[in-house]
Amino acid sequence: MQNIILLGYMGAGKTSVGKAMARKLGLNFYDLDYFIEERFRRKVADIFAEHGEEGFRKIEYNMLHEVAEFEDIVLSLGGGTPCFFDNIDYVNQKGITVFMNASPEIIVKHLKISHNVRPLLQQKQGQELLDHIARHMEERMPYYRKAQYEVNVDTLDTFQKIDQLVDYILEVTGFADGRKD
C-alpha cells in the first residue's frame, strides 16, 4: 500500500476527509499543520508570526519531508504546502495525490465555521475576503493541478457526503479494488 496525500486551499475539507479516509482504510492520519504544531509545541499562526512566511515554509518543508517518509498513511497538507520549493513534485513521488477543489464561495463558508486562525486571511471580511481567496487560489492553481487526481468538494456539507467522497476517491485511485501500488 502507499500513502494518500490530500491537498487544496485552506478550508477545502482536507482534514475531515483525511480522517474519514484513514478510519475506513485502517491507516494513520496526519495533518501537516498539526504535525508541525505538535513538534514545535506552538500554533502554526504563532510560528508564522514569529518567523514570517519564508521561515514558516522552511519549517513546513522539513516537516513534510519527515512525515511523508512514513508508510501507509493518509496525509493532509497545508493549503500553501504544494506551492513552495519542490513540494508538489515530492509528494507526487511519495503517494497518491488528490486535489480537493472548492470554489472561493465554499471556502469562505467553510472558514466562517472553522475555529482555526488563518494568518494569511486575518483582517479580511466580506467581499474583500472572497476576492482575496479567489486571487490566491488562482495563483496556487498551477501547483494544485499537478496532483494526480482532482475532486470537486463544493457539496461537502454532511458526514454522509464526506463518506461518499472517500468512497469515490478510493475508487478512482484504485484503492477500492486492491490496486494500491
matplotlib code that plots the C-alpha trace (Angstrom):
import matplotlib.pyplot as plt

x = [0.0, 1.1, 0.2, -2.7, -2.0, -4.7, -4.1, -6.1, -6.8, -7.4, -10.9, -11.5, -12.1, -8.8, -8.7, -12.3, -11.9, -8.5, -9.7, -12.7, -10.5, -7.9, -10.6, -12.1, -8.7, -7.4, -4.4, -2.9, -3.9, -1.5, -2.4, 0.8, -0.1, -1.0, 2.2, 4.2, 2.3, 3.0, 6.7, 7.2, 4.6, 3.2, 0.3, 1.1, -0.2, 2.4, 5.2, 4.1, 4.0, 7.5, 9.3, 7.3, 6.0, 9.5, 10.6, 7.4, 7.7, 11.2, 9.9, 7.0, 9.3, 11.4, 8.3, 6.8, 10.0, 9.8, 6.1, 5.9, 8.5, 6.0, 4.4, 0.7, -0.7, -3.3, -1.7, -3.4, -1.2, -1.5, -3.1, 0.2, 2.4, 2.3, 3.3, 6.7, 10.1, 9.7, 6.9, 4.3, 6.8, 8.0, 4.5, 3.7, 6.6, 5.5, 2.0, -1.3, -2.1, -5.7, -6.5, -9.7, -11.1, -13.6, -15.0, -13.9, -17.5, -17.5, -14.0, -15.4, -18.4, -16.1, -13.7, -16.5, -17.4, -13.8, -12.1, -8.6, -6.6, -5.6, -2.6, -2.9, -6.6, -6.6, -8.2, -10.2, -14.0, -16.9, -16.2, -12.5, -12.1, -13.8, -11.7, -8.5, -9.3, -10.2, -6.9, -4.9, -6.5, -5.8, -2.1, -1.9, -4.0, -1.0, 0.5, -2.7, -3.4, -0.2, -1.9, -2.6, -6.3, -8.8, -12.2, -14.8, -15.8, -18.3, -21.1, -19.1, -21.5, -22.6, -20.9, -22.7, -21.2, -17.8, -18.1, -19.3, -16.4, -14.0, -15.5, -15.2, -11.6, -10.7, -12.5, -10.8, -7.4, -7.6, -7.7, -11.3, -10.4, -7.0, -4.7, -2.7, 0.8]
y = [0.0, 3.6, 7.0, 9.1, 12.8, 15.4, 18.9, 22.1, 25.5, 26.1, 25.2, 22.7, 19.9, 18.0, 17.2, 16.0, 13.8, 12.6, 11.5, 9.7, 8.0, 6.9, 5.4, 3.5, 2.1, 1.5, 3.8, 6.5, 10.1, 13.1, 16.7, 18.5, 21.7, 19.7, 17.7, 20.9, 22.2, 19.1, 19.1, 22.8, 22.9, 26.1, 27.0, 27.5, 31.1, 31.8, 30.2, 32.2, 35.4, 34.8, 33.6, 35.1, 33.2, 32.4, 31.0, 29.0, 27.5, 26.2, 24.6, 23.2, 21.8, 19.9, 18.5, 17.4, 15.5, 13.8, 12.8, 11.8, 9.2, 7.3, 4.4, 3.6, 6.9, 9.5, 13.0, 16.3, 19.2, 22.9, 25.0, 26.5, 23.5, 22.3, 25.8, 26.1, 24.5, 21.2, 20.1, 19.2, 17.0, 15.5, 14.4, 13.1, 10.7, 9.8, 8.7, 9.2, 12.9, 14.2, 17.9, 18.8, 21.7, 24.0, 27.3, 30.5, 30.9, 27.5, 28.2, 31.4, 29.4, 26.7, 29.2, 31.1, 27.9, 26.9, 27.8, 27.9, 31.1, 31.6, 34.0, 34.9, 35.9, 37.9, 41.3, 40.4, 40.1, 40.1, 40.8, 41.6, 38.1, 36.5, 38.5, 37.7, 34.0, 33.9, 35.6, 33.5, 30.2, 31.3, 31.8, 28.4, 26.5, 25.6, 23.7, 22.1, 20.9, 18.9, 16.4, 13.0, 13.3, 16.2, 16.1, 18.8, 19.3, 22.1, 19.9, 18.5, 19.6, 16.4, 13.4, 11.2, 13.3, 13.0, 9.2, 9.3, 11.4, 9.0, 6.0, 7.9, 8.8, 5.2, 4.0, 6.4, 6.0, 2.2, 1.6, 0.3, -2.7, -3.5, -1.7, 0.0, 0.1]
z = [0.0, -0.4, 1.0, 0.1, 0.2, 0.2, -1.0, -1.7, -0.4, 3.3, 4.3, 1.5, 4.0, 3.7, 7.4, 7.6, 4.5, 5.6, 9.0, 7.5, 4.8, 7.4, 9.6, 6.6, 5.5, 9.0, 8.4, 10.5, 9.6, 9.7, 9.2, 8.4, 10.3, 13.4, 13.0, 13.0, 16.0, 18.0, 17.1, 17.9, 20.7, 19.1, 16.9, 13.2, 13.5, 16.2, 14.2, 11.1, 13.2, 14.6, 11.6, 8.7, 5.8, 4.5, 7.8, 8.2, 4.7, 5.6, 8.7, 6.8, 4.1, 6.7, 8.5, 5.1, 4.3, 7.6, 7.7, 4.0, 4.7, 6.9, 5.1, 4.7, 5.9, 4.9, 4.9, 4.7, 3.5, 4.4, 1.7, 0.6, 1.1, -2.6, -3.8, -2.3, -3.1, -4.9, -2.5, -5.2, -7.1, -3.9, -2.7, -6.1, -5.6, -2.1, -2.7, -4.5, -4.5, -4.6, -5.1, -3.3, -5.3, -3.9, -5.1, -3.3, -2.1, -0.4, 1.1, 2.7, 4.0, 5.5, 7.0, 8.8, 10.7, 11.3, 14.6, 13.2, 12.9, 9.3, 9.2, 5.5, 5.9, 9.1, 8.9, 5.8, 5.7, 3.2, -0.4, 0.4, 1.8, -1.1, -3.7, -1.8, -1.7, -5.4, -6.4, -4.0, -5.3, -8.9, -8.1, -6.4, -9.1, -11.3, -8.3, -7.2, -10.7, -10.7, -8.3, -9.8, -9.1, -8.7, -7.0, -6.5, -2.9, -3.2, -1.8, 1.1, 3.8, 5.7, 7.1, 4.6, 1.7, 3.3, 3.3, -0.3, -1.3, 0.5, -1.4, -4.7, -4.1, -3.2, -6.3, -8.8, -7.2, -7.2, -3.5, -3.7, -5.9, -4.4, -6.8, -4.1, -5.6]

ax = plt.figure().add_subplot(projection="3d")
ax.plot(x, y, z, "-o")
ax.set_aspect("equal")
plt.show()
